[in-house]
Amino acid sequence: MGLSGTLPPHLGNLSFLAYFNITNNTFHGPLPEELSHLRRLQYFSGRGNFFEGEIPPWLASLPRLKYLFLNANGFSGTIPESICNVSTLQTLDLSKNQLAGTILPLIFNIPLLKIINLSNNQLSGAMPSSVFSESPLLDIDLSSNSLSGVLPQNICGNLPNLQGLFLSSNQFSGEIPSSLSECRQLQVLDLSLNNFSGTIPRELGNLTMLKELYLGMGNLTEYGSGGVVSTRGDVYSYGILLMETFTGKGPTDEMFSGEESLKRWVKNSLPDAVGDVLDAKLLSREELTAAKLECVSTILELAAHCCTELPGERKGMNDVLAKLEKIRTVLGQM
């Protein structure tokens, strides 16, 4: 509505207010402490304004608060520890502010929390380790901060429902933990624009619900060998992942040495000997019909094309997904 100015403290007298939405106006200044009197408040959105100062600790005194949106403002300082005590909270969005300091370990243990978005701030330090109790979290977005260090090995141990993990544009390093495969419901995994090194864990192939995977602009695969960083790096990584999934072998498997590599091994099997490289756990010999072998051969040919040495000669990710969708349709008709 184009409203401006500061919020009047008299709003705290609306004792029966349950839903408060002032999104996308030009309010500024701090949030008045009198809002802590809104004991029935369940939904509060002040996103897209010009509020400033620290996130008020009195938010913890709202006993029924479920949804809190304070994103796209000018809040600064640290995340108040008291916010971890809002036991009814289901969605917390503090993104696109100027929050600094480390991430509070207990913030992930808010018992009903499903969505947490702290992206586009100035948070630093490591990802908290050993902080997750059994959690209903669906989405965690910590992208575009200054977080560093290695990802905890137990990152998915108590996140059985996690569907989205967004950690791009930080300074994480070390190897990608294979335990990410324990997040069985994961649909989107974004680890791009970090400093991860080593190889892509073959266990990621167990994420059967995964729809989007972003690993580009780091120190993995081709990048680890000193190759030129390219915008098609994700396609290369995806090709390797397809090979790992269908062969059960990784680039660092002991069977590969010298000139022999996963890529060469798969390429040499095409198109007539894919049964020799196919992981027996996927299809038994009795299940290997000619039609299914042809589908597998097509997938591995696509994977090999994704891993073409010159980035400019690789398919775009949209083309890759469209091709896989056609293959899935054919398989569904068998």
Residue pairs with C-beta under 8 A, 6 or more apart in sequence:
1 25
2 25
2 26
3 22
3 25
3 26
3 27
4 25
4 26
4 27
4 28
5 27
5 28
6 27
6 28
6 29
6 32
7 22
7 27
7 29
7 31
7 32
7 35
8 32
9 32
9 33
9 34
10 34
11 17
11 20
11 32
11 34
11 35
11 38
12 32
12 34
12 35
12 36
12 37
12 38
13 34
13 37
14 38
15 37
15 38
15 39
15 40
16 40
17 38
17 40
17 41
18 40
18 41
18 42
18 43
18 64
19 41
19 42
19 43
20 38
20 41
20 43
20 44
20 45
21 43
21 44
21 45
22 45
22 46
22 49
23 45
23 46
23 47
23 48
23 49
23 69
24 47
24 48
24 49
25 48
25 49
26 49
26 50
27 46
27 49
27 50
27 51
28 49
28 50
28 51
28 52
29 51
29 52
29 53
30 51
30 52
30 53
30 56
31 46
31 51
31 53
31 56
33 56
33 58
35 41
35 58
36 56
36 58
36 59
36 61
36 62
38 62
39 62
39 63
39 64
40 64
41 62
41 64
41 65
42 64
42 65
42 66
42 67
42 88
43 66
43 67
44 62
44 65
44 67
44 68
44 69
45 67
45 68
45 69
46 69
46 70
46 73
47 69
47 70
47 71
47 72
47 73
47 93
48 71
48 72
48 73
49 72
49 73
50 73
50 74
51 70
51 73
51 74
51 75
52 73
52 74
52 75
52 76
53 75
53 76
53 77
54 75
54 76
54 77
54 78
54 80
55 70
55 75
55 77
55 79
55 80
55 83
55 94
55 99
56 80
57 80
57 81
57 82
57 83
58 82
59 65
59 68
59 80
59 82
59 83
59 86
60 80
60 82
60 83
60 85
60 86
62 86
63 88
64 88
65 86
65 88
65 89
66 88
66 89
66 90
66 91
66 112
67 89
67 90
67 91
68 86
68 89
68 91
68 92
68 93
69 91
69 93
70 93
70 94
70 97
71 93
71 94
71 95
71 96
71 97
71 117
72 95
72 96
72 97
73 96
73 97
74 97
74 98
75 94
75 97
75 98
75 99
76 97
76 98
76 99
76 100
77 99
77 100
77 101
78 99
78 100
78 101
79 94
79 99
79 101
79 103
79 104
79 107
79 118
81 104
81 106
83 89
83 92
83 104
83 107
84 104
84 106
84 107
84 109
84 110
86 110
87 110
87 111
87 112
88 112
89 110
89 112
89 113
90 112
90 113
90 114
90 115
91 113
91 114
91 115
91 116
92 107
92 110
92 113
92 115
92 116
92 117
93 115
93 116
93 117
94 117
94 118
94 121
95 117
95 118
95 119
95 120
95 121
95 141
96 119
96 120
96 121
97 120
97 121
98 121
98 122
99 118
99 121
99 122
99 123
100 121
100 122
100 123
100 124
101 123
101 124
101 125
102 123
102 124
102 125
102 126
103 118
103 123
103 125
103 127
103 128
103 142
103 147
104 128
105 128
105 131
106 131
107 113
107 116
108 116
108 128
108 131
108 132
108 135
108 137
108 140
109 131
109 132
109 133
109 135
111 136
112 136
113 135
113 136
113 137
114 136
114 137
114 138
114 139
115 137
115 138
115 139
116 137
116 139
116 140
116 141
117 139
117 141
118 141
118 142
118 145
119 141
119 142
119 143
119 144
119 145
119 166
120 143
120 144
120 145
121 144
121 145
122 145
122 146
123 142
123 145
123 146
123 147
124 145
124 146
124 147
124 148
125 147
125 148
125 149
126 147
126 148
126 149
126 150
127 142
127 147
127 149
127 151
127 152
127 155
127 167
127 172
128 152
129 152
129 154
130 152
130 154
132 154
132 155
132 157
132 158
132 159
133 158
134 158
134 160
135 158
135 159
135 161
136 161
137 159
137 161
137 162
138 161
138 162
138 163
138 164
139 162
139 163
139 164
139 165
139 166
140 162
140 164
140 165
140 166
141 164
141 166
142 166
142 167
142 170
143 166
143 167
143 168
143 169
143 170
143 190
144 168
144 169
144 170
145 169
145 170
146 170
146 171
147 167
147 170
147 171
147 172
148 170
148 171
148 172
148 173
149 172
149 173
149 174
150 172
150 173
150 174
150 175
150 177
151 167
151 172
151 174
151 176
151 177
152 177
153 177
153 179
154 179
155 177
155 179
155 180
156 162
156 179
156 180
156 181
156 182
156 183
157 179
157 182
159 183
160 183
160 184
160 185
161 185
162 183
162 185
162 186
163 185
163 186
163 187
163 188
163 209
164 186
164 187
164 188
165 180
165 183
165 186
165 188
165 189
165 190
166 188
166 190
167 190
167 191
167 194
168 190
168 191
168 192
168 193
168 194
168 214
169 192
169 193
169 194
170 193
170 194
171 194
171 195
172 191
172 194
172 195
172 196
173 194
173 195
173 196
173 197
174 196
174 197
174 198
175 196
175 197
175 198
175 199
175 201
176 191
176 196
176 198
176 200
176 201
176 204
176 215
176 220
177 201
178 201
178 202
178 203
178 204
179 203
180 186
180 189
180 201
180 203
180 204
180 207
181 201
181 203
181 204
181 205
181 206
181 207
183 207
184 206
184 207
184 208
184 209
185 209
186 207
186 209
186 210
187 209
187 210
187 211
187 212
188 210
188 211
188 212
188 213
189 204
189 207
189 210
189 212
189 213
189 214
190 212
190 214
191 214
191 215
191 218
192 214
192 215
192 216
192 217
192 218
192 234
193 216
193 217
193 218
194 218
195 218
195 219
196 215
196 218
196 219
196 220
197 218
197 219
197 220
197 224
198 220
198 224
199 220
199 221
199 224
199 250
199 251
199 252
200 215
200 220
200 221
200 237
200 240
200 241
200 244
202 244
202 248
202 249
202 250
204 210
204 213
204 241
205 241
205 244
205 245
213 234
213 237
213 238
213 241
214 234
215 233
215 234
215 237
216 231
216 233
216 234
216 237
217 229
217 233
220 237
221 233
221 236
221 237
221 240
221 251
222 233
222 236
223 229
223 233
228 311
230 311
231 311
232 311
232 312
232 314
232 316
233 311
234 317
235 306
235 314
235 315
235 316
235 317
235 320
236 306
236 307
236 311
236 314
238 306
238 317
238 320
239 302
239 303
239 304
239 305
239 306
239 307
239 314
240 251
240 262
240 263
240 303
240 306
240 307
242 299
242 300
242 302
242 303
242 306
243 249
243 262
243 263
243 266
243 300
243 303
243 304
243 307
244 250
244 251
244 262
246 277
246 278
246 279
246 282
246 296
246 299
246 300
246 303
247 262
247 265
247 266
247 277
247 278
247 279
248 279
248 280
248 281
248 282
249 255
249 256
249 262
249 265
249 277
249 279
250 262
251 261
251 262
253 262
256 262
256 265
263 304
263 307
265 277
266 277
266 300
266 303
266 304
267 304
269 276
269 277
269 300
270 297
270 300
270 301
270 304
271 297
271 301
274 293
274 296
274 297
274 300
275 288
275 293
277 300
278 288
278 296
283 292
283 296
289 334
291 334
292 331
292 334
295 327
295 330
295 331
298 323
298 327
299 324
299 327
302 315
302 320
302 323
302 324
305 314
305 315
306 314
306 315
306 320
307 314
308 314
315 323
